[in-house]
């Protein structure tokens, strides 16, 4: 029996798409674009382009930028050809401005921002931001590693960020703040974000880290009245300043609630049981 050699181009489109989806998106697009007509067609296939991770994995849970040559080719020649098929983007700070300004993304719904700092993020939400329209259209937003420090200026900046976020992103239904560095101050400190500034009638799933049980209670006070799922990681569960018995919880649509604490607590019976 004669042995035969199977070449990559001998594989059917469905199998090639499956292979490409298991590889780095940036590497695949940069490698197959312009090779031949078939690869160009596959590079435009919605099964490959609907969700793009445009970061390079440096180590576990860490993302880094691509080379300038690769970024330029991606933004000048590739993204403009597939922009209308992209529904989800995963970007990191250094390449984010160029990628988001490369073309229009009329069908973009989900945006994941990796390792972005507060001082940079607030610029993207400003009135004169060239990418503000993207934040106005997305329904899913995931932010990782926004850092908090024990300084008045940083706390004030974080307050402005989330006030602006809920003001701009009025189509947002899913919000996740990755809490790797959300330890010094919470998303909603009791003195920083009153109900009128931090509320949403569109959020249905919220995943955040908070510092105290009071911050968690404020997420349950009706400011997110359409919320169905709430996942909270809390630094510690201590005696709350708020009176739980007097709290009014208006969450008629809530179907899932997960509360995780980083540290042991002796307040379970006093704090958690009344919530249940």
TACOR-V740870 format. One record per run of one state. SS is the DSSP state (@ for helix, = for strand, . for the rest). FROM is the first residue (numbers start at 1). TO is the last residue. If there is no record, write none. Layout:
((SS;FROM;TO) (SS;FROM;TO))
This chain:
((.;1;7) (@;8;10) (.;11;12) (@;13;21) (.;22;24) (@;25;32) (.;33;36) (@;37;43) (.;44;45) (@;46;49) (.;50;50) (=;51;53) (.;54;55) (=;56;59) (.;60;61) (=;62;64) (.;65;67) (@;68;85) (.;86;87) (=;88;92) (@;93;101) (.;102;109) (=;110;114) (.;115;117) (@;118;124) (.;125;131) (@;132;137) (.;138;139) (=;140;144) (.;145;151) (@;152;168) (.;169;173) (=;174;178) (.;179;204) (=;205;210) (.;211;212) (@;213;219) (.;220;228) (=;229;234) (.;235;243) (@;244;246) (.;247;255) (=;256;261) (.;262;267) (@;268;275) (.;276;276))
